[in-house]
Amino acid sequence: MPRYRIHSLIAATLLVGVTTTSGAQEMRRRSADASGSVPTAGVPRDARFPYAGVWAGTRTMPMGSDDIGLRFTVADEKYSGLTLHPGGGTAPQNNLTLTAAGLTWEQPNSGGGTWVFNVRLAGPDSMVGTLVLRDAPANFERVPKGTMVLTRQPAARAK
């Protein structure tokens, strides 16, 4: 019986620890497929809207790198988009703008400031970009910034 109590105490301690730390995390919406990974199926390439589709790749920053995905759609001849995070979370791309240099958008940072993203096509199915934290909190010695390399995800094949 004492072993059961010890296991129960350990389980309860872990549960309290997880509950306490999870409350500090930014709430994200689940992707439609809820698979927990960056989507791999895209949409067919459109020469009129070369950024439209699903893109997956790596974001690299001084503290390390992680997987990231982007989804750009077109409605009324205008782009809109979402950033797709591992685990199924998404974040809307605010002030998404197309220029001759590529696409630019903003996303609020949960700790203060605003992330500014810039991407451009490096080929028909590849894209490179940068991100920088504008108005970073005062506790940063240097402005956080990084780079991204992404590839277009092929359209799902009909069964």
N, C-alpha and C positions, 0 to 999 in steps of 0.2 A: 504494500500500500504506500509506503514512503516514496517509492520510485514514481508512482502515478502522480503524487503531489508535486514532486520536483519537476516532472515534465510539464504539468499544468502551469506551474509558476513560471517556467521558462517561456512557454507559449504565450502566457498573458503578458509577460514583460516585452517580448518581441512585438506583440500586437499593439501595445501602448506606444512603443518606439516608432513603429510604422505609421500609426495614426497621427502622432505628434509631428513627424517630419513631412508627411504628405500634405498637411494643411498649409505648409509654407510654399508649396509649388504652384506655379501659374496654371490655371485651369485651361485645358485645351479640349477642343471638340474631337470626337472620334471620326475617322474617315468612314466612308460609306461601307467599305468592306470589313472594317474593324479587325484587319489581320495583324495590325501592330507593326507593319513594315511600310516603307515607302512604296507606293504603287509601281508596278512594273509594266502594266498595259497602258499604252498611249492611244492616240488617235492618229488617223492618217495625216501625213504632212500636207500642208496647204501652201502653195507658193505665194499666194496673196498675203497670208498671215504666217510667216515663217516661225514665229515664236509659239504659236498655238500648239498645245500638246502637253504631255507629261515628260518631265526631265528629272533625272536622278544623277546624283554625283556626290562629291565630297566638298565640305566646307572646311578650310584650314585657317586656324587662328594661332596666335603665339602659345596658347595653353593646350593646343592639340587640334585634332580634326574629328569630324563626325559626318555621318550620312545626312543628306538633305535632298528633298525633292521639291519641284515646282510644278504647278499646273496652271497653264494659261489657256483661257477660253476667249472666244470672240462673240460679241453680241452687238448688233447695230454698228458693225465696222469698228468696234473699239475693244481693246484688250481688257480683261480683268483676270485676277489670279489669286492663288493660294500658295502659301509655303506649306509643304508637307513634311512633318517631322516624324522620325522613327517612333513607333509606338502608336501611330494613328492620329496624332494631334495635327491640327491645321491652324494657320494664322492668315487672316486676310492681308492682302497687299494693298495698302492705302496709297492714294495719289499715284497710281500706276500711269506712267507716261511713256509714250514711244517717241524717240527722236532718231535722227540719223546715226547717233552713237549707240543706240540700243534701247533697252527698257530700264526704267528707274522706278523704284517704289520705296515706301517707308513702312516701318512696323515699330510700334512702341516697345521699348525694353521694359521688362517687369521691374527692374531695379532703377529705372530713371533713364531719361534720354530717349532717342529715337534711332533705330537702325536704318541706315540708308543703303539700299542695294542698287547696284548697276550691273547689268549683264549685256553681253553682245554675242552674236553668232561668231563662232570660230570656224564653222563649216556648216553644211546643211543639217547635220545631226549632232553638233557639238556646240557648247556654249561656255564662255568663261566670264567671270565677274568678280566684283569686289563688294565688300560691305564695311561700313564704318559707323561707329556709334556717335551720332551728333548730340551735343549737349550732354556729354557723359557726366555722371555724378562726380563730385569733387574728390572722392576717395581713390580715383584712378590716377596713377602717375602718368600714364600714357593713354591716349585715346585708343580704345579697342578697335581693331580692324582685322580684316582677313580677306581671303580669296576663295573662289569657288570654281570648280570644273565639273561640268554636267554633260550628259549625253541624252539625246531624245530616246524615249522608250517606244519601241515599235508598237503599232496597233495590234490589238488582239485579233487573232485569226478566227474566222467563222468556223464553226464545227459542222 
